[in-house]
Amino acid sequence: MLGNTLGTLNSLQVFLAGIALALVFCLSLAIMAVGARVQRLRRAARLALLRDAARTRAERDSLATGWDPTRHSRSRTTTRRRRGDRIPRVPQEHAAGGLGV
């Protein structure tokens, strides 16, 4: 081309250059596919967090507007024992204060 020679390649060198170019192209496609998958997973996680935050806000607002102090006058820690409720037993080694008596 205009008196300059860029290079002389035989048929094997041209074939190997084509293989190398195809490998570079396939590698770039694989990198793009992995990047798209990571972006899709990040977006799904972000949307899940936003949905959870909206659900939590809605629950908080509904609890704040629907709270009635007269309905919640009894403490939840003062539940009565019913028949058949089991009393947890203390193992023998702990019954004497951990002395193993």
C-alpha positions in Angstrom: 0.0 0.0 0.0 1.7 3.1 -1.2 5.0 1.4 -1.2 4.9 0.3 2.5 4.6 -3.4 3.6 2.8 -3.8 6.9 3.5 -7.5 7.1 3.7 -10.7 5.3 1.7 -13.6 6.6 1.4 -17.1 5.3 -1.9 -19.1 5.5 -1.1 -20.7 8.9 -0.4 -17.3 10.5 -3.6 -15.8 9.0 -5.6 -18.8 10.4 -4.1 -18.5 13.9 -4.7 -14.7 13.9 -8.4 -15.5 13.1 -8.6 -18.0 15.9 -7.0 -15.5 18.3 -9.5 -12.8 17.2 -12.4 -15.2 17.7 -11.2 -16.1 21.2 -11.0 -12.4 22.1 -14.5 -11.9 20.8 -15.9 -14.8 22.7 -14.1 -13.7 25.9 -15.7 -10.2 25.5 -19.1 -11.8 25.1 -18.6 -13.9 28.2 -17.5 -10.8 30.2 -20.6 -8.9 29.0 -22.9 -11.8 30.0 -21.5 -12.0 33.5 -21.7 -8.2 33.9 -25.4 -8.3 32.8 -26.2 -11.1 35.3 -24.5 -9.3 38.2 -26.4 -6.1 37.3 -29.7 -8.1 37.2 -29.0 -9.7 40.6 -28.1 -6.3 42.2 -31.2 -4.7 40.8 -33.4 -7.6 42.1 -31.8 -7.3 45.6 -32.3 -3.5 45.6 -35.9 -3.9 44.6 -36.5 -6.5 47.3 -35.0 -4.1 49.9 -37.3 -1.3 48.6 -40.3 -3.5 48.7 -39.5 -4.7 52.2 -39.0 -1.1 53.4 -42.3 -0.1 51.9 -44.0 -3.0 53.6 -42.4 -2.1 56.9 -43.4 1.5 56.6 -47.0 0.5 55.8 -47.1 -1.9 58.8 -45.6 0.8 61.1 -48.2 3.3 59.9 -51.1 0.9 60.3 -50.0 0.0 63.8 -49.6 3.7 64.7 -53.0 4.6 63.5 -54.8 1.5 64.8 -53.3 1.4 68.3 -55.9 1.5 71.0 -54.5 1.9 74.6 -57.7 0.4 76.1 -57.3 -2.8 74.2 -53.7 -3.2 75.2 -54.0 -2.6 78.9 -53.0 -6.1 80.0 -49.4 -6.9 79.9 -48.3 -9.9 77.8 -45.9 -11.1 80.5 -48.8 -11.9 82.9 -50.1 -15.0 81.1 -51.8 -17.6 83.2 -50.6 -21.1 83.3 -53.1 -23.6 81.9 -53.5 -27.2 82.8 -51.0 -29.4 81.1 -48.3 -26.7 80.8 -44.9 -28.1 81.8 -42.6 -26.4 84.3 -39.0 -26.6 83.1 -36.9 -28.7 85.4 -33.4 -27.7 86.6 -30.8 -30.4 86.1 -29.4 -31.9 89.4 -25.9 -30.4 88.9 -27.4 -26.9 88.7 -29.9 -27.3 91.5 -27.3 -26.8 94.2 -25.8 -23.7 92.7 -23.4 -25.5 90.3 -21.5 -27.2 93.1 -22.2 -30.7 91.7 -23.6 -32.0 95.0 
